[in-house]
Amino acid sequence: MNASPWCFPAEWEPHEAVWLSWPLNPETWPGRLPYLQGRFGELAALISRHVTVRINAAGEAHAAIRETLNRAKADLACIELFDHPTNDVWCRDHGPIFVVARDGSGLTITDWTYNAWGGKFPPWDLDNAVPARVAESLGLQRERSDLILEGGGIEGNGAGLLLTTEAVLLNPNRNPEWSREQIEAELRRLLGVDRVFWLARGIEGDDTDGHVDDFCRFYAPDQVLLAVESHRDDPNHAILEENRERLRELSVEVRDLPMPDRLEANGGDWRLERLPASYANFLITNGAVIVPIFGQPENDDRALGILRECFPGRKIEGIDARDFVYEGGAVHCLTQQQPTVGDPALAASFFSPGAA
């Protein structure tokens, strides 16, 4: 058993809050920022029906954010704003990754190094400072690492197994001085996992170089949902089948989660020709699973039905994610959960992955 004092809980375990980073940079959403802020209000309102939402944003923007949330009919009693300036919105990647003390004494924030997916989108200094700001605001212990890691690049089952991809953590744009063995040791040290299992690469159009949360997700300790592409001429078919072959080495049940039809950025000079749309980019939180959908009724309904079967005790809620994925991510990419500690009744009510 790992000697680390911490463990990395599964996403289906109870949450105290879910974090977002509010969109404030007009360069990220050219000509679309006010509209996207409205969409963020809708996402925050939806999540807040199930758990407290905590938002990173520069203090001078808080009044306008509250107005947007009001228009989205959010319950402001369930939303907390923090004066944490950011460069961008992808809280899964730049936000704190919380671990729980094995003795049940509380939370610790693991603060990894962030460089905007291999230096692709400067500046990232404010994003890299978010975990430290959150730790200070919440009065939590913080453990630093020089390893470049994004939260979307890892997927844990809460029982010591961690999935990641070679295309991300072994990429020279992240950690050129780290060997595979050194990376695994650092993940074991701070996340308290026993095993790191390497998948190959991620789906087409993914700026991150291949985050695991866009194609392979645990829904129980020994069960995973794997995105599948049925069209053999689609590049994602071979990519996802390669990952399926690797998963044969694990004692896990693999369930298919079909991909949506190809989404494109509609021409022009937009940097993404293909958008990284995937139903696997869902958020599991208290009593619910928030699922990205893409305006494809048949495909959307099929994905929501599969997730209802995988999470029978939770409400499955779809949200149109086409506006979000236009910039490169969806629901899971935009969120970061903060686990609950010290509430045995709540923990018992959410103990199993499918519990209500």
C-alpha angles and dihedrals in degrees: 000000000000113000093213113122090226139064131202107233124219115256092244091064115101120289130213090195146342118230128219132181110221120232110248104142112096091197090064093054105028110205091348107075100111090046092049091049087057090052090050088053089055092049092048091048091051094049092045091064086072108027142003113280118217117195130203112213139133109273096241089064097054098093092053091046091055089052090052091049090050091053088051088054092242119165101242090200086071096048127077125191122209128195094239111135116213139188096216144001106253099111094166088067105035099028127092119285105217124213128188125229111248090227090056094244097130150284132313126194116226108210112200126182115268126200103167097265099313099333095301100133117032139222104051102149095110092047091050089055095053098092091052091049092049091049091051093046093049097037092238131151113256127207116198129211133185090212112111106233137155123204092234089059094069135056122188134193096207090242101084102282122116127186123205139151133251090218090066112030096033092044113119088228090067115033112359094161095050124087122214089254093052092049091051091049092052092049090050091048098053103026097038093227123153099209136027113202118197122218119189115241144323139251129296119276095026111141090199092069091246121332115196093224090072095062116010126045135166116234094174132010092267101026131078136185111223122195112235132195114207096192106089093201091059112097089227091065094069093038094054095042089054089056091047090056090052092050089061086078090064127074092236134120111239119212122189121241107187118225122242118251114281114286120204133189092243098249126277121108096305110142095233118067092177122034119223095238115169135154088218090076092086130135121230112206140152108323095339148069114214108209130193113233127187112208092269103121099194095044093040093051092048092052093047090050092053091050091050088057092048094047104032095166097050134078110248109216123185124205125188103251101179092107092050097045089051085077093042113274147052141208101319092043091055097048140061122190126223111209123229119241132182098028107105094178093054092042090052092050091055099035098117121055093241097044121127 
